[in-house]
Amino acid sequence: MTFKLSATRLYWWTVKVRQPIDNPDPKKGAKIETVELKVQFEAISQDDGNAHAAELRGLPREEREKREHELIERAVKNWEGVVDDENQAVPFSLDAFRKAMQFSWFRIGIYEAWVASTAGEEARRKN
């Protein structure tokens, strides 16, 4: 296998989302379930990432969070395994992605997967 130097690098990655589910017995409280989906990321170059990080320094928290979301929106290109209330597949769109990002458990799962994918986490776990 050879290293391919491409202008654009797309890759699929498994994202694990730990989300609350309703427990029919209110005395027992909510439960957490882990669900998986596949997300297609586009690699962001180190120069772009560094430039983005430099832009974030010194910004107020709200503005910094908004700008961080913009970078992940650039990186996420597609998904599989996302369904609506009727279990119908939800096609990827920026609008649908932004709606999902409103839930902390989804946002945490996306960021953790993206960081792991850019750090070569999968390769290290296998060795």
Secondary structure, 3 states (H helix, E strand, C coil): CCCCCCCCCEEEEEEEEEEEECCCCCCCCCEEEEEEEEEEEECCCHHHHHHHHHHHCCCCHHHHHHHHHHHHHHHEEEEECCECCCCCECCCCHHHHHHHCCCHHHHHHHHHHHHHHHCCHHHHHHC
